[in-house]
Amino acid sequence: MNNDFLTPLEVAEILKLKKNTVYEMIKRGDIRANKLGKQLRISRSDLEDFLNGQSTRPKAAPSPAIAAFSSHEQNTESKNTVIICGKDTVLDMICEKLNYQNNDVSYLRLSKGSYNALFALYNKEVQVATSHLWDASTDTYNVTYLPTLLPGMSIRLFHIVQRVQGFYVKKGNPKNIKGFEDFARDDIIFANREKGCGTRILLDEKLKTLKISKKNINGYFNEKTSHLDCATAVALGSCDFALGSERAAGGLADIDFIPLQKESLDMIIPAQYVNKAAYKSIISLLSDTDFQKEVAALGGYDITGMGNEIPLL
């Protein structure tokens, strides 16, 4: 066996055991495990030692941290887990609300941009994805991308919120930045978002329409991983402007926001899940008037149509 790592579930399948039995074996020290980030992993060499009954290494009780983490992961995995993938504060609110209301399901968040969230959904790494991908050719959000990025999948699409995308600039806009046409200028420095996020794709679609070359943009390859990181970079003076959502600029005193385009943030759920209780709870929460008011109170969100299903092409 080579020295890569296996999940407790994979070990359970190899040993023809229940997953909980593997967790108990880890807690007893029968199988050595390692905590990698927020997950337990078993190296193939340690599994091979266990299978061969190797006695050259004495059995040792796992560290208290490994034993405790094994118990936590075992309890978490005994629940029905729903991973919602995307980047927005509303998604954190959804998970917090539903975890408080429901003891039988664990709602988790994975932070990935729109393109990568859909890729994770296609590869069954997550159960729900969110997206705000703009198509310049149709001036629509998400619907034209889904057949290509999720080929062969039967899905349902639900609206979450509308947000405004625009430029973060220094207070008073000293460089007189007005719109996407300003990317043709050579006297301003930009801070970009990472590949795969909806904001980056919006920018690339606009540049393609305006026939502006990316390589001529000062700062195009200076990537930030969130709206707040972009706004902060402008506030600190490391760049002159950045593209992002209105809400991220609200807490920074040295920033002005130039609105450019309203966008739709939507939720994609595989069709076979929507009638299951765990997913009906998500859809129901989106349509809940009190929850919508909480979202609207944050500022920067238009809740019109929140929870409505969007027809697919």
N, C-alpha and C positions, 0 to 999 in steps of 0.2 A: 504493500500500500504506500502511496505517496503521502507527503506531510501536509495535506490541506485539511480543511476543517468541515465538520458535519454539524447540523442542527440536532437537537434532541429528538425531533421527529424522524429525521433520516436515520439516526442510530436505532430508534425503535423499529423502524421498518426493516433494517438489516438484521436485527436480533429477533424479529417476529414477536415483539413485546408491545404492551401498551405504553404510550408516551409517559404517562404518570409513573410507570415502573422505572423508566430510565431516569426520571427526575429523582426518585427515591434512591436509586443506585448512585447518583451523583452526590446526593446529600450524605450517604453512608461512606463515600470515598471508594466505592467499588470501581467506578469509572472516573478518571480525571477529567475535569472540565476547566475551561478558561472563560473569563468574562471579557468579551470583546465589545466595547461600547455598551449598548443596552441589551446585549444578547449573550446567551451561553453557547459556546461552541466546544466540540470535542475533536481533537486532532485524530487523524486516521491512524497515526502511530500509536496513540494511547488506546484507541479501540482495538488495534491489532494486538497490543500487549494483553488487554483484557481477554480477547478471544483465545489467545495462546496460553492463558494462565501463567504468564511469565512471572517468576518469583524473584528475579534479580533486583527488582525495585520493590521495596516493602510497601504494603498498603498504608496509606496515610489519610487521616481524616481531612476533608477539604477545609479551607479557611472558613471562618465564620461568615465572611462576606460572600463567598461562593455558595455556602449552604443557605444563607438568607436569600440571596438572589435567586437561587434555584426554586425556593418556596414561592417567591413573588412571581416569577415567570410561570410556574406551574399553575398558580391561582389565576393569573391573567389569561393564560391560554385555555383554561377550563371554561372561560366565558366565550361567547360568540363575539369575535373581534371584527370591527369594521374600520378600515383605514380610509380616511378622507384625504385626498392628495391635492395640494394647491397652496397658494400663498395669499392669504387675506385674513384680517382680524375676524371677520364674520365666521370663518371656518373654525377658529378657536372658540368662538362663542357657541357655535353649534355643538361641538364636542363637549364643552363644559356643561351646557344645559342638559344634554342627553345623558351624560354620565351621572349627573345628579339625579335624574328622573328614573334611570333604568339600571338595576343591579345585575341584570342578566347579560348585558351587552357592554363591551368595552369599545368606546369610540376613540380612535387615535388619529393623530395628525401627522402627515408626512409633507414636508415643505419642498415642493418642486414647482417650477414654472409650467405653464400650460402645455407646451409640446411634450415635455418630459413627464408630466402627470398623465397625459393620454397614453404615452408609451408604457408607463408603469401599469396602467389599467389594462392595456392590451396584453401585457405579459403576466397578468394576474398577480402582480405584486401588491396591488391595492384593490379595494372594492368600489371606490367612488373617486371620480376625478373632477376637477373644476378647470375651466378654460375661459380665456378672453382673447381669442385669436381673430384678428381682423383680416378680411379678404378684400384687397383693394379692387379687384375686378368686379365684385358684386356689392361692395360697401355693406357687407354683413359680418356678423360675428359668429364664429364656431361652426355653423351648420354645414358650410361647404368643406371644411377640413375633416369632419368626422368620418365620412365614408372612406377616405384615404388613410387616415391615421388609425382607424379601428376597422380594418377590412374584415368582413364576414361576421361582425359582432352585431347583435340585436340590442339596441340601446334606447334609453329614454333621456330626454333633455329637459331640464327644469331651470327656470330663471332664478338667479339669486338677487343681484342688485345691478344697478347701473352706477358707474364711476366716471369721473372726468379725468382724462389724461391731458397733461400739459407740461410746460417747462418750469423747472425750478430755476430761479435766477436770484442774484443778490438783491437785497432791498434797494428799491429805486430803479432797478434794471439799468445799471450804468452802461452796459454794452448794447442797449437798445435792441434786444433780441425779441423777435415778434412771432416767427412761425418756422415751419419746416424748411422754407426757402433759405433760411439763415445758415443751414448746413453747408451751403456753397461758400461761405465766408472763410477766410484763413486767419482771422484775428481773434477767434474765440476757441476756448477749450471745452470739450464735452466729456461727460462721464456716462458710460453706457451701462446697460444691464447685461446679464449673462445670456448665452445662447439658449434658446428654447422657451424663454419667458414671453408672455404676450406683449409686453412693452417693447422688447427687442424686435419682435416680429412686426409690430406696428411701425416702428422706425424703418425697418428694412423695406417694408411695403411702400412707405412714403418716399424713401430714397429712390426706389426703383421707378416709381411714378414720375418723380422729378428729374430722373436721370442724373443723380448726384452720386459720384463714386465714393464708396466707403473709405478707400485708401487715402482720400484727400481730406478726410475729417480728422482734425486734431483731437485725439482722445477716443476715437471709435473703439479701440481695443483696450481701453481702460475700463474694465468690467467691475461692476458692483452687484451684490446679490440681493438687494432689496430696494424698495422705494426710499426708505429712510436713509440707507447708506448713501444713495444718490443725493438726496436733499442735504444731508450733513456735509458731503464733499463740497457742495456749492457754498454752504454757510461758512465752512472753514477756509474757503478760497483756493482749494486745490483744483478747481475747474470753474468755468463761467456759467455753465448751465447743464441740466440733465433732464431727462424725460421720465415722468412718473405720475402717480395718482395724486389728486388734490389733497386727500386726507393726510398724506405723509408730510406735507408742508405745513400743516396747521400748528404743530407744536414748536416750530423753529422761528424765533423772532427775527432773524436776519435774512429771511427768505420771502420772496414774492412768488406768486404762482400765476402763470399765463395759461388759461384754459384753451385747449385746442380741439379736443374731440371727446364725445361721450362714448363709453364702451359698455359692453354687456358681459358681466361675469355670470357664467352658467355652470350647472352641475350635470354631470353625465353619470348615469347609473345603468348597469346592464339590465336588460328587460327582465331577465329571470329572477332578479332580486326585488323588484319594486313592490311586489305583493307580500314580501316577508316583513314581519313586524319590525325588525331592526331598521329597515329602510323606509317603511311607511312612517316611522317616527321622524326621520329626517325631513321627508316631504311635508309632513304635517306641521313640523316646527317652522319651516319656511313660510307657511301660509298663516301662521299664528299671529294675530293682530298685535298682541302684547310684545312678542319677540320682534316683530317688524318695527315697533315703536322704539325698542331698545337700540336696534341697528341705526335707525334714523337719527336718534339722539347723539350718536357718535360724530355726526357731521361727515360730509363728503360722500354720502350714499343717497341714491334715489331708489326708494323701495317700491316704486310703481311696478306692479306685475310680479312681485316677489312670490315665488312658489308656483307660478303658472307653468304649465307644460308648454314647451316650444315645439311646433311641428317640424319634423325632419324632412329633408329633401327626398 
